[in-house]
Amino acid sequence: MKTKKMKTNGHQKENEAWDMFSTSKLVKDLMKRDDLTVDLMAQKTGKPVQYLIKIITHVRDINQKDALLFQRYFGWSAIDLLDHQLRDKMARLKALNAILKIRRELLKQEIELCKVEAESKKFLALIEKKFPDPQSQK
């Protein structure tokens, strides 16, 4: 149980770190700077509120049409938004690749450990067979 809680906290901290530099954070910051609410953005752009919420919660990526729409209605640079989106994705892919490499190494070590444990059990069984414990025979 304790392990699960630690894992959850680790994932939460990891997600917080991602969110600090994500495109959704940039959009939230621009909204705050320009004193915009999701409702006001939906009204001006014609996009549904849920669509915009998905962008600011990092469920949906910003596409070219979104970036151009935001530039047209709010003056946000479409190039900067798309560049940020691309850098965000690349950073996530690099991090995930590094995590996969680490997990692969851990899996290799786990497999080796299982092999060593199996050999140890065989060895111990052989020792017990050759040299039985006198107290267990009583």
Residue, then its C-alpha position, 0 to 999 in steps of 0.5 A: m500500500k505504501t509503495k502505491k502511495m509513493k508511486t502516485n506522489g512520484h507521478q504527481k510530481e512528474n506531472e507537475a514538472w511536465d505542466m510547468f513547461s507544457t503548451s497548456k501552461l503557456v495558454k493558461d499564462l496567456m489567458k491570465r495575462d489577457d484576463l480571459t476566461v474559457d467562456l470568453m474564449a469560447q464566445k470569441t472563437g466559436k469553439p466549445v468550452q470543453y474543446l478549450i478546456k481540453i487544451i488548457t488541461h493538456v488533453r488536446d494538443i494545439n493544432q495549426k487551426d487553433a494557433l491561427l484562431f488564437q492569433r486572430y482573436f487574441g494576438w497570440s503568436a501562432i508560430d510561438l504556440l506551435d513551436h512551443q507545442l513541438r518542443d513540448k512533444m519532443a521533450r516528452l518523447k526524449a524523457l519517455n525514451a530515457i525512462l524506457k531505457i532505464r526500465r529495460e535495464l531494470l528488467k534485465q537486472e530482474i531477469e538476471l536476479c531470477k536466474v541467480e535465485a533459481e540457481s541458488k535454490k538448486f544449490l541449496a537443495l543439492i547441499e541439503k541432499k548431500f548434507p542433511d540437517p541432523q535435527s530435521q531427521k529426528 
